[in-house]
Every structure is written in C-alpha cells, then in structure tokens.
Amino acid sequence: MRLGARTAHILGGGDDGWAIYYRTREMVEAGERVLNLTIGEPDIRTDPAILRAMHESALAGNTGYTFGAGKRALREAVAARAEARTGVPTSWREVVITPGGQAALFAVHMVLLSEGDTGLYCDPYYATYPGTIRATGAAALAVPTRPEDDFAPTEAAIAAAARAAAGRARTLLINTPNNPAGTVYSRATLAGIGRAAAAHDLWIVSDEVYETQVWEGTHVSPRALPGLAPRTVVVGSMSKGHAMTGSRLGWVIGPQEVVEAVTTLATSTTYGVVPFIQDGALFALRQGAAFEAAVAAPFRRRRDLALALLAGSEAVRPVPPQGAMYLMLDIRATGLSGTAFAEALLARERIAVMPGESFGAAAAGHVRVAMTIADDAFAEAIRRLERFAADLARGGSADPRPRAAVSRPDG
C-alpha cells in the first residue's frame, strides 16, 4: 500500500517552515517560560458579545447544514464592507463564505489553476503559500523581492517570473499588508503588479486579511485600480480584524464565475460554514470600523514600542513596519542566518521568533517577530533580543546553553 503523491508535492521536498514554533510549543507544554513571538494569534480573545451572538444563534436552532456560498445576509454585509472600503460596486453574488482565509486561498487556487500550470507568489511569503499552490497539482514559482525595496515586488520581477514559467503562469498571489514583512503596497507598486498581470494574463489573488492593520500609508486593494477588478480575486477573513482565528470564517470576493466555481468546490470539500458562526460574523461586521480599530490598537502600540527600543541599534534593524502584526528584523550584523539566530535565541534566552528563511530566500538574515504578547512581556523580549544580537555582533558566542537568569523577567 502507498500514499498518493499529492502531499509530498505540497511540501516540495522541504518542510512546512514551522519547526521553531513546534519546538516552542513543546517547551511551553513542559512548563518552561518562553516569550513566544512566533505566531500571528492575537493575544486578545474573541469579544464576548460576538460569542453571545453565536450562542444565541445556536440555541435558536442554527446548527444544520449551510450548503452553498453562505448566508445571504452575511454575503451582503461582506459585499457592502468591500464596496465602502474600495469604492468598487460589489454584489453579494460576488462573495462566497469559506471556513477561514486559508480555505479561501486553497479554493481560489483550485479553481484557477490546473495541473501543469504555474502559480506565482512573492518571496518572502506566508509559509502556506507555495504548498497551497502545489496542492492543486500546479508548480509554484517565487517572485523575488529585496530588503532594499521593503520587500515589495516590482513589475520587472513579476514579468521575469512569468517569462520563466514559459507561458504556464496563471496566477499571482500577493499579500498587503504583508506577512511577514509588514509592508503595505503603495498604489504605484500595485499599478506595476497590475501591468505585469495584464501583460502576462495573470489572475491576481490578493490576500487582504490584514487590511485593518495599517500603521503607515493606506491599504489599497488591486481590485480598486482601473481595469483590475475583472482579473482580481480577494481573500478576506474575520481572524485578524476581529480576533476570531478559531472561528474559521473567511471569504472570497471576485468575478461571479469564480464565486460559482468556489461554491461548486465546497460541495466536495467543506460543505459550507457553521451557520451560527456565520451569524456571529455578521454581528461582528455590524460593529463597524471602530471595533476593528480597537482590535488593531495593541499591535500599533507594540510596533511603536519596539521601534523606540530598537532606535539606534547597530545589530537589529527593523524593516519599516507599515502594517500587520509583525516586525521583520534584519539581524545580518550578527553574522548568523535567521535560522541560526532564532535557534540560538530560543536556546539561550527562551525567546521564540520565526526565522526569515521560513518565509523564503529573500528574508535570509532576518527574523519575524509577532507582536502578540502583552506589552510588558513584549518589551522584555525586544530588549533581550537586541542585547543578544548586539553581543553577537561584537563577537560574542551563540552558545546554546540558557542564561542563568532567563526565568526572571527583565527589568
């Protein structure tokens, strides 16, 4: 007996990039104190009022199948929100509800790609991107970006990747605000993306799950640029903007033919989203922009805190954090790779960060910090990370033995 080749193809001969996170979780479960900055899980929980709305809906009997594209009321609310934020007229028929943003990414690529096609994505990337593309049977090809450009993709780089795919490129997956880099794509960057997509007949798959977390500039959806709506598919989610990660509620917005295809796929996969979760999401969306801003506020505060603590550091240089709940830190002055630095930091200081290499070759020599623990613990972690890096930059040792005082909070 043997397994099919699909899952091996998903990994592409590598791993899933989450080794540090898995090790951190084991250490925490064993009772060790670890300052965990690895994962984009908001430290605030889902608002009790949202949970009450779910509870009341469930008690009212909304516990059955939701076969199809989702409840019309929720689809209408998502469409209205998208239209208000982008200015693009949006019908509820252009929205399909999915069990989370990741399921939306999977479904979109399943309906846009065929075996033998190529899906493009920008490096650095969220760790699931290449595997999601390869899960369709297609090839995944990275579009390189540079730290000097704040990891924003250029028109030339996209065009070069499309040419390298020898006519097989069909999709381009982008993410703004960006995980892991924190970059918010400018209108000029998006215009270049649009020109490259039009020139090479690419669908633009725009992951906008961090759209409510913008610290500098303005979030612009490519769907709002002239001529791009017919070739743009947007993925959204309640996870980050409403602290509802475990509720698994996302959506796809796009041309009606895409929505209908994603709905058809759901019949063979998810069979819809839990109805009382949909009702909770509808309640949450109706709380408006002020609610979303309150959820985002701790990440803005911690971003400012980290920038103040790292000001003047020669060993740790932040990539300008314009949005999302992460900091990308350049630690090349230490002489270590991002992987080696993250492993040494965990072993020596019991501080867990993600290696830049987990998100692609472009982020080598960097680490990603999730701003998802309480302010005082976050400040402690940033101070100790900077001191550790500065010691390495001066020629200090990355000896993996933990510091004797690691269990005591840093003053």
DONUMAR-218038 format. One record per residue (C-alpha): x, y, z. Coordinates in Angstrom, 2 decimals. Layout:
DONUMAR-218038
atom xx: X, yy: Y, zz: Z
...
This chain:
DONUMAR-218038
atom xx: 0.00, yy: 0.00, zz: 0.00
atom xx: 1.24, yy: 3.50, zz: -0.73
atom xx: 0.13, yy: 7.09, zz: -0.39
atom xx: -0.68, yy: 9.28, zz: -3.34
atom xx: 1.94, yy: 11.78, zz: -4.41
atom xx: -0.11, yy: 14.92, zz: -3.72
atom xx: 1.00, yy: 15.59, zz: -0.14
atom xx: 4.65, yy: 15.06, zz: -0.98
atom xx: 4.19, yy: 17.53, zz: -3.84
atom xx: 2.69, yy: 20.06, zz: -1.40
atom xx: 5.90, yy: 20.16, zz: 0.64
atom xx: 8.01, yy: 20.44, zz: -2.49
atom xx: 10.85, yy: 18.43, zz: -1.00
atom xx: 11.15, yy: 20.67, zz: 2.09
atom xx: 9.33, yy: 21.11, zz: 5.38
atom xx: 6.50, yy: 23.42, zz: 6.40
atom xx: 8.80, yy: 26.06, zz: 7.95
atom xx: 7.31, yy: 25.87, zz: 11.44
atom xx: 10.00, yy: 23.87, zz: 13.28
atom xx: 10.76, yy: 26.69, zz: 15.76
atom xx: 7.07, yy: 27.07, zz: 16.58
atom xx: 6.62, yy: 23.34, zz: 17.21
atom xx: 9.70, yy: 23.30, zz: 19.47
atom xx: 8.44, yy: 26.34, zz: 21.36
atom xx: 5.06, yy: 24.75, zz: 21.93
atom xx: 6.72, yy: 21.63, zz: 23.36
atom xx: 8.82, yy: 23.77, zz: 25.73
atom xx: 5.77, yy: 25.68, zz: 26.94
atom xx: 3.81, yy: 22.45, zz: 27.45
atom xx: 6.73, yy: 21.15, zz: 29.52
atom xx: 6.36, yy: 24.14, zz: 31.84
atom xx: 9.20, yy: 26.36, zz: 30.60
atom xx: 8.78, yy: 30.11, zz: 30.44
atom xx: 9.20, yy: 31.11, zz: 26.81
atom xx: 8.39, yy: 34.52, zz: 25.37
atom xx: 6.60, yy: 33.29, zz: 22.27
atom xx: 6.72, yy: 35.70, zz: 19.32
atom xx: 6.25, yy: 33.09, zz: 16.59
atom xx: 2.62, yy: 33.02, zz: 15.57
atom xx: 0.05, yy: 35.59, zz: 14.46
atom xx: -2.52, yy: 34.73, zz: 17.11
atom xx: -3.96, yy: 37.90, zz: 18.72
atom xx: -3.47, yy: 37.78, zz: 22.48
atom xx: -6.95, yy: 39.20, zz: 22.98
atom xx: -9.77, yy: 36.69, zz: 22.71
atom xx: -12.95, yy: 36.92, zz: 20.66
atom xx: -15.20, yy: 39.61, zz: 22.12
atom xx: -17.84, yy: 38.14, zz: 24.47
atom xx: -20.61, yy: 39.95, zz: 22.59
atom xx: -19.67, yy: 38.04, zz: 19.42
atom xx: -19.66, yy: 34.79, zz: 21.35
atom xx: -23.11, yy: 35.60, zz: 22.77
atom xx: -24.39, yy: 36.21, zz: 19.25
atom xx: -23.08, yy: 32.79, zz: 18.22
atom xx: -24.56, yy: 31.18, zz: 21.34
atom xx: -27.99, yy: 32.71, zz: 20.82
atom xx: -27.96, yy: 31.68, zz: 17.16
atom xx: -27.04, yy: 28.10, zz: 18.06
atom xx: -29.75, yy: 27.91, zz: 20.71
atom xx: -32.23, yy: 29.23, zz: 18.13
atom xx: -31.51, yy: 26.14, zz: 16.05
atom xx: -28.94, yy: 27.38, zz: 13.55
atom xx: -26.85, yy: 24.23, zz: 13.75
atom xx: -27.59, yy: 22.49, zz: 10.47
atom xx: -26.01, yy: 22.37, zz: 7.03
atom xx: -25.24, yy: 25.60, zz: 5.18
atom xx: -24.82, yy: 24.08, zz: 1.76
atom xx: -23.82, yy: 26.68, zz: -0.82
atom xx: -22.00, yy: 30.01, zz: -0.83
atom xx: -23.06, yy: 31.13, zz: 2.63
atom xx: -25.93, yy: 33.03, zz: 4.20
atom xx: -27.16, yy: 35.84, zz: 2.02
atom xx: -27.21, yy: 38.36, zz: 4.89
atom xx: -23.53, yy: 37.73, zz: 5.61
atom xx: -22.60, yy: 37.83, zz: 1.92
atom xx: -24.42, yy: 41.16, zz: 1.65
atom xx: -22.53, yy: 42.52, zz: 4.67
atom xx: -19.15, yy: 41.45, zz: 3.26
atom xx: -20.04, yy: 42.97, zz: -0.12
atom xx: -21.16, yy: 46.25, zz: 1.46
atom xx: -17.98, yy: 46.44, zz: 3.55
atom xx: -15.81, yy: 45.80, zz: 0.49
atom xx: -17.66, yy: 48.45, zz: -1.53
atom xx: -17.34, yy: 51.01, zz: 1.27
atom xx: -13.61, yy: 50.36, zz: 1.68
atom xx: -12.67, yy: 50.24, zz: -2.01
atom xx: -15.31, yy: 52.23, zz: -3.87
atom xx: -15.83, yy: 49.27, zz: -6.20
atom xx: -19.50, yy: 48.30, zz: -6.67
atom xx: -19.81, yy: 44.82, zz: -5.17
atom xx: -22.77, yy: 42.46, zz: -5.29
atom xx: -23.45, yy: 39.77, zz: -2.73
atom xx: -23.32, yy: 37.38, zz: -5.68
atom xx: -19.59, yy: 38.16, zz: -5.93
atom xx: -18.98, yy: 36.84, zz: -2.40
atom xx: -18.62, yy: 33.28, zz: -1.14
atom xx: -18.13, yy: 32.45, zz: 2.55
atom xx: -15.37, yy: 29.97, zz: 3.41
atom xx: -14.11, yy: 28.24, zz: 6.58
atom xx: -11.27, yy: 30.71, zz: 7.11
atom xx: -8.83, yy: 32.59, zz: 4.94
atom xx: -6.62, yy: 29.56, zz: 4.34
atom xx: -9.55, yy: 27.58, zz: 2.96
atom xx: -10.30, yy: 30.56, zz: 0.73
atom xx: -6.73, yy: 30.58, zz: -0.61
atom xx: -6.91, yy: 26.85, zz: -1.28
atom xx: -10.29, yy: 27.08, zz: -3.01
atom xx: -9.29, yy: 30.01, zz: -5.20
atom xx: -6.14, yy: 28.31, zz: -6.45
atom xx: -8.03, yy: 25.06, zz: -7.00
atom xx: -10.46, yy: 26.79, zz: -9.34
atom xx: -7.92, yy: 28.99, zz: -11.13
atom xx: -5.07, yy: 26.51, zz: -11.65
atom xx: -4.79, yy: 23.18, zz: -13.45
atom xx: -2.11, yy: 20.53, zz: -13.33
atom xx: 0.79, yy: 21.74, zz: -15.46
atom xx: 0.08, yy: 25.43, zz: -14.74
atom xx: 2.29, yy: 27.66, zz: -12.59
atom xx: 1.19, yy: 29.88, zz: -9.73
atom xx: 3.40, yy: 32.83, zz: -8.82
atom xx: 3.84, yy: 34.19, zz: -5.29
atom xx: 6.06, yy: 36.86, zz: -3.75
atom xx: 9.11, yy: 35.95, zz: -1.64
atom xx: 9.06, yy: 36.44, zz: 1.36
atom xx: 5.69, yy: 34.78, zz: 1.76
atom xx: 3.34, yy: 33.37, zz: 4.35
atom xx: 4.50, yy: 29.81, zz: 4.94
atom xx: 1.45, yy: 28.10, zz: 3.41
atom xx: 1.56, yy: 29.88, zz: 0.06
atom xx: 3.75, yy: 27.58, zz: -2.06
atom xx: 2.13, yy: 24.47, zz: -0.62
atom xx: -1.34, yy: 25.84, zz: -1.32
atom xx: -0.40, yy: 26.38, zz: -4.95
atom xx: 1.24, yy: 22.96, zz: -5.27
atom xx: -1.83, yy: 21.30, zz: -3.69
atom xx: -3.63, yy: 21.98, zz: -6.98
atom xx: -1.07, yy: 19.94, zz: -8.91
atom xx: 0.44, yy: 23.11, zz: -10.35
atom xx: 4.02, yy: 24.33, zz: -9.92
atom xx: 4.79, yy: 27.18, zz: -7.51
atom xx: 7.32, yy: 29.82, zz: -8.56
atom xx: 8.58, yy: 32.63, zz: -6.33
atom xx: 8.86, yy: 36.26, zz: -7.40
atom xx: 11.92, yy: 37.56, zz: -5.52
atom xx: 11.82, yy: 40.86, zz: -3.66
atom xx: 14.59, yy: 42.80, zz: -1.92
atom xx: 15.05, yy: 44.25, zz: 1.58
atom xx: 16.12, yy: 47.48, zz: -0.14
atom xx: 12.58, yy: 47.73, zz: -1.57
atom xx: 10.98, yy: 46.88, zz: 1.79
atom xx: 10.17, yy: 43.51, zz: 0.19
atom xx: 7.64, yy: 45.00, zz: -2.24
atom xx: 7.50, yy: 43.22, zz: -5.63
atom xx: 8.45, yy: 45.07, zz: -8.79
atom xx: 6.81, yy: 44.91, zz: -12.18
atom xx: 10.08, yy: 43.71, zz: -13.70
atom xx: 10.46, yy: 40.86, zz: -11.21
atom xx: 6.89, yy: 39.65, zz: -11.82
atom xx: 7.39, yy: 39.81, zz: -15.57
atom xx: 10.65, yy: 37.87, zz: -15.29
atom xx: 8.98, yy: 35.13, zz: -13.22
atom xx: 6.10, yy: 34.91, zz: -15.68
atom xx: 8.56, yy: 34.52, zz: -18.56
atom xx: 10.47, yy: 31.88, zz: -16.60
atom xx: 7.22, yy: 29.89, zz: -16.37
atom xx: 7.32, yy: 29.60, zz: -20.16
atom xx: 3.71, yy: 30.53, zz: -20.76
atom xx: 2.31, yy: 28.39, zz: -17.92
atom xx: 1.85, yy: 31.14, zz: -15.29
atom xx: -1.83, yy: 31.67, zz: -14.50
atom xx: -1.99, yy: 33.33, zz: -11.07
atom xx: -0.05, yy: 35.82, zz: -8.93
atom xx: -0.59, yy: 35.69, zz: -5.17
atom xx: 0.09, yy: 38.94, zz: -3.30
atom xx: -0.40, yy: 39.97, zz: 0.33
atom xx: -0.83, yy: 43.53, zz: 1.57
atom xx: -0.42, yy: 44.48, zz: 4.36
atom xx: 2.25, yy: 41.84, zz: 4.18
atom xx: 3.01, yy: 38.88, zz: 6.39
atom xx: 5.91, yy: 38.54, zz: 7.20
atom xx: 7.45, yy: 41.87, zz: 6.15
atom xx: 4.83, yy: 44.34, zz: 7.41
atom xx: 4.97, yy: 46.19, zz: 4.08
atom xx: 1.88, yy: 47.98, zz: 2.79
atom xx: 1.99, yy: 48.01, zz: -1.00
atom xx: 1.76, yy: 51.51, zz: -2.43
atom xx: -0.60, yy: 52.43, zz: -5.24
atom xx: 2.45, yy: 52.62, zz: -7.53
atom xx: 3.52, yy: 49.09, zz: -6.56
atom xx: 0.01, yy: 47.79, zz: -7.21
atom xx: -0.13, yy: 49.58, zz: -10.55
atom xx: 3.07, yy: 47.78, zz: -11.55
atom xx: 1.58, yy: 44.49, zz: -10.39
atom xx: -1.50, yy: 45.23, zz: -12.49
atom xx: 0.52, yy: 46.00, zz: -15.61
atom xx: 2.54, yy: 42.80, zz: -15.26
atom xx: -0.64, yy: 40.77, zz: -14.65
atom xx: -2.32, yy: 42.23, zz: -17.72
atom xx: 0.76, yy: 41.71, zz: -19.89
atom xx: 1.04, yy: 38.05, zz: -18.93
atom xx: -2.70, yy: 37.33, zz: -18.50
atom xx: -2.48, yy: 36.51, zz: -14.79
atom xx: -5.21, yy: 36.33, zz: -12.21
atom xx: -4.27, yy: 38.45, zz: -9.16
atom xx: -5.08, yy: 36.66, zz: -5.91
atom xx: -4.96, yy: 39.36, zz: -3.23
atom xx: -4.72, yy: 38.17, zz: 0.38
atom xx: -6.06, yy: 41.10, zz: 2.40
atom xx: -6.59, yy: 39.54, zz: 5.81
atom xx: -4.53, yy: 42.32, zz: 7.48
atom xx: -6.40, yy: 45.19, zz: 5.79
atom xx: -7.47, yy: 46.68, zz: 9.15
atom xx: -3.88, yy: 46.82, zz: 10.45
atom xx: -2.24, yy: 49.74, zz: 8.65
atom xx: 0.24, yy: 51.93, zz: 10.54
atom xx: 1.65, yy: 53.98, zz: 7.65
atom xx: 0.11, yy: 54.77, zz: 4.28
atom xx: -3.22, yy: 53.43, zz: 3.08
atom xx: -4.41, yy: 49.95, zz: 2.24
atom xx: -5.33, yy: 49.78, zz: -1.42
atom xx: -6.88, yy: 46.67, zz: -2.93
atom xx: -5.78, yy: 45.95, zz: -6.50
atom xx: -9.46, yy: 45.42, zz: -7.21
atom xx: -9.87, yy: 49.20, zz: -6.85
atom xx: -7.37, yy: 50.06, zz: -9.60
atom xx: -8.66, yy: 50.80, zz: -13.11
atom xx: -9.20, yy: 47.65, zz: -15.16
atom xx: -8.08, yy: 45.19, zz: -12.48
atom xx: -11.39, yy: 44.11, zz: -10.89
atom xx: -12.16, yy: 41.53, zz: -13.63
atom xx: -8.85, yy: 39.74, zz: -13.01
atom xx: -8.64, yy: 40.18, zz: -9.20
atom xx: -9.84, yy: 37.74, zz: -6.53
atom xx: -9.71, yy: 38.97, zz: -2.93
atom xx: -9.34, yy: 36.75, zz: 0.12
atom xx: -10.54, yy: 38.11, zz: 3.46
atom xx: -11.09, yy: 36.81, zz: 6.97
atom xx: -12.52, yy: 37.57, zz: 10.40
atom xx: -9.41, yy: 36.12, zz: 12.07
atom xx: -7.14, yy: 39.16, zz: 12.34
atom xx: -9.52, yy: 42.09, zz: 12.14
atom xx: -11.98, yy: 40.70, zz: 14.70
atom xx: -9.79, yy: 38.33, zz: 16.79
atom xx: -11.77, yy: 35.30, zz: 15.57
atom xx: -8.96, yy: 32.97, zz: 14.49
atom xx: -10.57, yy: 29.80, zz: 15.81
atom xx: -13.98, yy: 30.57, zz: 14.35
atom xx: -12.68, yy: 29.84, zz: 10.82
atom xx: -14.70, yy: 32.38, zz: 8.88
atom xx: -13.32, yy: 33.84, zz: 5.66
atom xx: -14.50, yy: 34.85, zz: 2.22
atom xx: -13.67, yy: 35.21, zz: -1.44
atom xx: -14.66, yy: 38.29, zz: -3.42
atom xx: -14.30, yy: 38.14, zz: -7.17
atom xx: -15.98, yy: 37.76, zz: -10.54
atom xx: -19.17, yy: 35.74, zz: -10.32
atom xx: -17.71, yy: 32.86, zz: -12.34
atom xx: -15.00, yy: 32.43, zz: -9.68
atom xx: -17.54, yy: 32.57, zz: -6.84
atom xx: -19.68, yy: 29.92, zz: -8.54
atom xx: -16.65, yy: 27.67, zz: -9.07
atom xx: -15.57, yy: 28.02, zz: -5.42
atom xx: -19.14, yy: 27.17, zz: -4.37
atom xx: -19.06, yy: 24.05, zz: -6.55
atom xx: -15.76, yy: 23.02, zz: -4.95
atom xx: -17.26, yy: 23.43, zz: -1.48
atom xx: -19.78, yy: 20.70, zz: -2.28
atom xx: -16.89, yy: 18.23, zz: -2.45
atom xx: -14.85, yy: 19.66, zz: 0.43
atom xx: -16.22, yy: 21.82, zz: 3.25
atom xx: -19.97, yy: 21.66, zz: 2.60
atom xx: -20.27, yy: 25.20, zz: 3.93
atom xx: -19.57, yy: 27.07, zz: 7.15
atom xx: -21.26, yy: 26.51, zz: 10.52
atom xx: -24.42, yy: 28.68, zz: 10.47
atom xx: -24.13, yy: 30.08, zz: 14.00
atom xx: -20.51, yy: 31.07, zz: 13.24
atom xx: -21.81, yy: 32.96, zz: 10.21
atom xx: -24.35, yy: 34.73, zz: 12.41
atom xx: -21.59, yy: 35.67, zz: 14.87
atom xx: -19.53, yy: 37.06, zz: 12.00
atom xx: -22.49, yy: 39.09, zz: 10.76
atom xx: -22.90, yy: 40.56, zz: 14.24
atom xx: -19.18, yy: 41.36, zz: 14.36
atom xx: -19.16, yy: 43.09, zz: 10.98
atom xx: -22.08, yy: 45.24, zz: 12.05
atom xx: -19.96, yy: 46.67, zz: 14.90
atom xx: -18.15, yy: 48.72, zz: 12.27
atom xx: -14.71, yy: 50.24, zz: 11.82
atom xx: -14.34, yy: 51.41, zz: 15.44
atom xx: -14.49, yy: 47.81, zz: 16.64
atom xx: -11.84, yy: 46.76, zz: 14.11
atom xx: -9.61, yy: 49.67, zz: 15.14
atom xx: -9.83, yy: 48.60, zz: 18.79
atom xx: -8.68, yy: 45.08, zz: 17.87
atom xx: -5.75, yy: 46.55, zz: 15.91
atom xx: -4.71, yy: 49.07, zz: 18.58
atom xx: -2.40, yy: 46.78, zz: 20.63
atom xx: -0.33, yy: 45.95, zz: 17.55
atom xx: 0.11, yy: 49.60, zz: 16.63
atom xx: 1.16, yy: 50.32, zz: 20.24
atom xx: 3.67, yy: 47.47, zz: 20.31
atom xx: 5.06, yy: 48.45, zz: 16.92
atom xx: 5.80, yy: 51.94, zz: 18.28
atom xx: 7.25, yy: 50.43, zz: 21.46
atom xx: 9.60, yy: 48.15, zz: 19.52
atom xx: 10.77, yy: 50.95, zz: 17.23
atom xx: 11.63, yy: 53.07, zz: 20.27
atom xx: 13.53, yy: 50.22, zz: 21.93
atom xx: 15.47, yy: 49.43, zz: 18.75
atom xx: 16.27, yy: 53.04, zz: 17.82
atom xx: 19.98, yy: 53.37, zz: 17.25
atom xx: 20.70, yy: 49.64, zz: 17.39
atom xx: 23.53, yy: 48.60, zz: 15.08
atom xx: 22.76, yy: 44.90, zz: 15.47
atom xx: 18.98, yy: 44.85, zz: 14.84
atom xx: 17.42, yy: 46.96, zz: 12.11
atom xx: 13.65, yy: 46.81, zz: 11.58
atom xx: 12.27, yy: 46.73, zz: 8.06
atom xx: 9.87, yy: 49.72, zz: 8.14
atom xx: 6.74, yy: 48.15, zz: 9.71
atom xx: 3.86, yy: 49.76, zz: 7.84
atom xx: 1.13, yy: 47.26, zz: 8.71
atom xx: 0.14, yy: 43.83, zz: 10.08
atom xx: 1.02, yy: 42.40, zz: 13.49
atom xx: 4.65, yy: 41.58, zz: 12.74
atom xx: 8.11, yy: 43.09, zz: 12.68
atom xx: 10.75, yy: 41.89, zz: 10.24
atom xx: 14.15, yy: 42.43, zz: 11.85
atom xx: 17.43, yy: 42.47, zz: 9.92
atom xx: 20.00, yy: 40.65, zz: 12.10
atom xx: 22.70, yy: 40.19, zz: 9.45
atom xx: 25.12, yy: 42.25, zz: 11.58
atom xx: 25.32, yy: 39.27, zz: 13.95
atom xx: 26.89, yy: 37.12, zz: 11.24
atom xx: 24.19, yy: 34.48, zz: 11.66
atom xx: 21.43, yy: 33.35, zz: 9.36
atom xx: 17.88, yy: 33.95, zz: 10.51
atom xx: 17.57, yy: 30.26, zz: 11.31
atom xx: 20.77, yy: 30.11, zz: 13.36
atom xx: 19.86, yy: 33.31, zz: 15.21
atom xx: 16.33, yy: 32.10, zz: 16.03
atom xx: 17.60, yy: 28.75, zz: 17.25
atom xx: 20.27, yy: 30.36, zz: 19.44
atom xx: 17.83, yy: 32.95, zz: 20.81
atom xx: 15.39, yy: 30.22, zz: 21.80
atom xx: 18.05, yy: 28.03, zz: 23.36
atom xx: 19.89, yy: 30.82, zz: 25.17
atom xx: 17.21, yy: 33.36, zz: 26.03
atom xx: 13.97, yy: 31.36, zz: 25.80
atom xx: 12.63, yy: 33.88, zz: 23.29
atom xx: 10.94, yy: 32.39, zz: 20.23
atom xx: 10.89, yy: 34.17, zz: 16.86
atom xx: 10.46, yy: 32.86, zz: 13.33
atom xx: 13.49, yy: 32.67, zz: 11.03
atom xx: 13.20, yy: 34.79, zz: 7.92
atom xx: 14.18, yy: 31.71, zz: 5.94
atom xx: 10.88, yy: 30.09, zz: 6.96
atom xx: 9.25, yy: 32.63, zz: 4.64
atom xx: 11.64, yy: 32.36, zz: 1.71
atom xx: 15.12, yy: 33.12, zz: 0.47
atom xx: 14.54, yy: 36.89, zz: 0.23
atom xx: 14.26, yy: 37.16, zz: 4.02
atom xx: 17.50, yy: 35.30, zz: 4.81
atom xx: 19.35, yy: 37.01, zz: 7.63
atom xx: 16.11, yy: 38.31, zz: 9.12
atom xx: 13.69, yy: 37.13, zz: 11.80
atom xx: 9.96, yy: 37.76, zz: 12.08
atom xx: 8.56, yy: 38.90, zz: 15.42
atom xx: 4.84, yy: 38.54, zz: 16.12
atom xx: 3.60, yy: 41.40, zz: 18.31
atom xx: 1.13, yy: 39.12, zz: 20.05
atom xx: 2.03, yy: 39.07, zz: 23.75
atom xx: 1.29, yy: 41.61, zz: 26.48
atom xx: 3.13, yy: 44.93, zz: 26.31
atom xx: 5.43, yy: 44.37, zz: 29.29
atom xx: 6.47, yy: 40.89, zz: 28.15
atom xx: 6.87, yy: 42.15, zz: 24.59
atom xx: 9.16, yy: 44.97, zz: 25.74
atom xx: 11.20, yy: 42.50, zz: 27.75
atom xx: 11.58, yy: 40.24, zz: 24.73
atom xx: 12.67, yy: 43.08, zz: 22.42
atom xx: 15.23, yy: 44.40, zz: 24.94
atom xx: 16.75, yy: 40.96, zz: 25.45
atom xx: 16.70, yy: 40.13, zz: 21.73
atom xx: 18.60, yy: 43.36, zz: 20.98
atom xx: 21.17, yy: 42.73, zz: 23.71
atom xx: 21.70, yy: 39.18, zz: 22.47
atom xx: 22.15, yy: 40.39, zz: 18.91
atom xx: 24.47, yy: 43.21, zz: 19.96
atom xx: 26.65, yy: 40.75, zz: 21.88
atom xx: 26.88, yy: 38.51, zz: 18.81
atom xx: 27.72, yy: 41.49, zz: 16.59
atom xx: 30.62, yy: 42.31, zz: 18.95
atom xx: 31.95, yy: 38.78, zz: 18.57
atom xx: 30.08, yy: 37.11, zz: 21.41
atom xx: 29.13, yy: 33.44, zz: 21.48
atom xx: 25.85, yy: 31.90, zz: 20.35
atom xx: 26.38, yy: 29.16, zz: 22.95
atom xx: 23.03, yy: 27.34, zz: 23.19
atom xx: 23.19, yy: 26.96, zz: 26.97
atom xx: 20.46, yy: 29.09, zz: 28.57
atom xx: 21.32, yy: 32.17, zz: 30.60
atom xx: 21.12, yy: 31.58, zz: 34.32
atom xx: 18.67, yy: 34.43, zz: 34.77
atom xx: 16.40, yy: 33.50, zz: 31.90
atom xx: 13.47, yy: 32.62, zz: 34.14
atom xx: 13.43, yy: 36.09, zz: 35.73
atom xx: 11.60, yy: 38.94, zz: 33.98
atom xx: 13.91, yy: 41.60, zz: 32.60
atom xx: 13.63, yy: 44.96, zz: 34.27
